[in-house]
Amino acid sequence: MMHGLSASPAEADRETRDLSVMPPRWHRTLTREDVETARGVLPMHHPTGLDPLRPVCASATHLIVVQSWPCEQHRWARWVLDADDRGEIT
């Protein structure tokens, strides 16, 4: 999987909505800079759309393909901030 794309729409929907599953491309040790980046990323990626049951991400940074919300970037930012709250990032 790369940039939130998967083999099937059902698989993409499951992966996008499961906040515990992080994309494999984020595999290095997190740093304080990641925490600051996550704080900046989070407000840019919020839900929007006409269907309240299947919102999409409002961020224009997805360019061509609108991502289901929570998108990969939102998930990463939440994951980083949650790890920081647990004291896992030094």
N, C-alpha and C positions, 0 to 999 in steps of 0.2 A: 504494500500500500504506500502511495506517495501523495502527499498534499491532500489527504482526506478522500482520495478516490479509491474505490474498491471494486471487486468483481461484480457485485450485484447491488441494486438499490436497497434491498432488505439488509444486506450485510453492512452497507454504508450507514444506514439509519441506526442499526444496533450499535455500531462502533462510535458513531457521533454522539449518541445519547448516553452511553455508558461512561461516566466521568472517571471510573477507576481504570479504564484501559487507555494507556498512553501510546501514541504512535511510536513505532520502533525507531524512528530516526532520532528521537531524543534519548540518547543513551549515555551521555557524559555526566560527570558529577556537576551538580548545580552550584552556582556561585551567587554572591551578593548582587552582582550585575544582573543575573537572571531575575532576581526578585524585583529589582527596579524596572527592568523591562516588562515583567509581568504586570506590575502596577500601571504601566502605561498602555499595555495591550488590552487589558480587561475592559476599560470604558469604551474602546473602539468597536468591540464585538458584542453586540446586544441583539436580542430577538426583534424581528419585525415580520411583516407579511400579512396577507389577508386571511389566512387560515390559522386561527389560534391553536389548533391541535398540531400543526406542522409548521412552526415558525422557521424562518430563515435568518441567517446572520445579516445584519445591516451594513457590515463593513465593506467598503468599496475595495479593500485590499485583496479581496478574493478574485478581483478582475473578471475573468470570463465566466467561471462557474460559481453560482451562488451556492453557498454551503448551508446545509441544515444546521439549525442552532440547537445546542451549543456546538460551534464549529471547532475545528482542531486547535486553532489559536486560543480560543476561549478556554478550552479544556486544558491546554498547556499552562496558561496563566493561572487558572484555578489550582492546578496540580502543584505548581511552583509555590504559590502563596500558602497552600495548605501544608506543604512540606516545611516552609519557613515557620508557620505557626507551631508546628510540632518540634521546632528546634533542630531540624535535620540539615539546615544550610548554615555553614559558618563563614 
